[in-house]
Amino acid sequence: MATVAELKAVLKDTLEKKGVLGHLKARIRAEVFNALDDDREPRPSLSHENLLINELIREYLEFNKYKYTASVLIAALCNLRLPGSSGFPASASKVAGTTESGQPVVPLDRQFLIHELNAFEESKDNTI
C-alpha cells in the first residue's frame, strides 16, 4: 500500500505535468496580492492608452509562453474598479464580456491592435 508521502508525490507530479500546479500557484499569488491591495486608494480609470498597453503586455506574456504570469495579470485586471466606458466599440474585441474595469476578458483582436497602433504585420511570421 502506498504511503501518504508517495501519494502526495504522485499527485504533485501529475498536476505539474498537466500544468495545473503552476496555474494554481499563480492564482494563489494573485489572490494574496488582492488581499494585500489597499481598497482605500483609488485606481485611475482605464484610458484607451492603458487598455492597449495592457493588451500588449498580455500578448507579450502569452507569445513568450509566460502562462502563469499572464494569469496573474489577467486576475489583477479583473479586479480593477469600474472607471466608466472604455470607449472602444464592442466590435473591437472577440469578447463575451469585459472586466469591471472595461478590460476585455478575451484578448483584443490582433488586427484591431495593429490598426490602433498604426503598426504593420510581417506576413511570413505574424510579428508586428
C-alpha positions in Angstrom: 0.0 0.0 0.0 1.3 3.5 -0.9 2.2 5.9 1.9 0.7 9.4 2.2 4.1 10.8 1.1 4.1 8.7 -2.0 0.5 9.7 -2.9 1.5 13.4 -2.4 4.5 13.0 -4.7 2.4 11.3 -7.4 -0.3 13.9 -7.2 2.2 16.8 -7.3 3.9 15.2 -10.4 0.6 14.7 -12.2 -0.5 18.2 -11.5 2.8 19.6 -12.7 2.7 17.6 -15.9 -0.8 18.8 -16.7 0.2 22.4 -16.0 -2.4 22.7 -13.3 0.0 23.2 -10.4 1.7 26.3 -11.9 -1.7 27.8 -12.7 -2.9 27.2 -9.1 0.3 28.8 -7.7 -0.2 31.8 -9.9 -3.8 32.1 -8.9 -2.8 31.9 -5.2 -0.2 34.7 -5.7 -2.8 36.8 -7.4 -5.3 36.3 -4.5 -2.6 37.1 -2.0 -1.8 40.4 -3.8 -5.5 41.2 -4.0 -5.9 40.6 -0.2 -3.0 43.0 0.4 -4.3 45.6 -2.0 -5.4 48.8 -0.4 -9.0 49.3 -1.3 -9.0 52.9 0.0 -6.5 54.0 -2.6 -8.5 54.7 -5.8 -7.1 53.4 -9.1 -7.1 55.6 -12.2 -9.7 54.9 -14.8 -8.8 52.7 -17.7 -7.9 55.0 -20.6 -7.6 54.0 -24.3 -3.8 54.0 -24.0 -3.8 51.9 -20.8 -6.2 49.4 -22.4 -3.8 49.0 -25.4 -0.8 48.8 -23.1 -2.5 46.1 -21.0 -3.3 44.1 -24.2 0.3 44.4 -25.5 1.7 43.2 -22.2 -0.8 40.3 -22.2 0.1 39.4 -25.8 3.8 39.6 -25.0 3.4 37.2 -22.0 1.3 34.8 -23.9 3.6 34.9 -27.0 6.6 34.0 -24.8 4.6 31.3 -23.0 4.6 33.1 -19.6 1.2 31.5 -18.9 1.3 31.8 -15.2 2.5 35.4 -15.2 -0.3 36.2 -17.7 -2.8 34.6 -15.5 -1.7 36.8 -12.6 -2.0 39.9 -14.8 -5.5 38.9 -16.0 -6.6 38.3 -12.4 -5.3 41.7 -11.5 -7.1 43.3 -14.4 -10.3 41.6 -13.5 -10.2 43.2 -10.1 -9.7 46.8 -11.3 -12.5 49.2 -10.3 -15.1 50.5 -12.8 -13.9 53.7 -14.4 -16.7 54.1 -16.9 -16.8 53.3 -20.5 -13.6 52.1 -22.1 -14.5 54.0 -25.3 -13.8 51.0 -27.5 -16.6 49.7 -29.7 -17.9 46.2 -28.8 -16.8 45.0 -32.2 -13.2 45.8 -31.3 -12.8 42.6 -29.4 -13.9 39.0 -29.6 -15.4 39.3 -26.2 -18.2 37.6 -24.4 -17.7 40.2 -21.6 -15.4 42.6 -20.0 -14.0 43.0 -16.5 -15.3 45.7 -14.2 -12.6 48.0 -15.5 -13.7 47.6 -19.1 -10.6 45.4 -20.0 -11.8 42.6 -22.2 -11.7 39.1 -20.7 -10.7 37.7 -24.0 -7.7 39.4 -25.7 -8.5 42.1 -28.3 -8.4 41.1 -31.9 -4.9 41.3 -33.2 -6.0 43.2 -36.3 -7.7 45.8 -34.1 -4.4 46.3 -32.2 -2.4 46.7 -35.4 -4.9 49.3 -36.6 -5.0 51.2 -33.3 -1.2 51.3 -33.1 -0.7 52.1 -36.8 1.6 49.1 -37.0 2.1 46.6 -39.7 2.4 42.9 -39.6 5.2 40.8 -41.2 3.2 38.2 -43.3 5.8 35.5 -43.1 5.9 35.1 -39.3 2.9 37.1 -38.0 5.1 39.5 -36.0 4.2 43.2 -35.6 
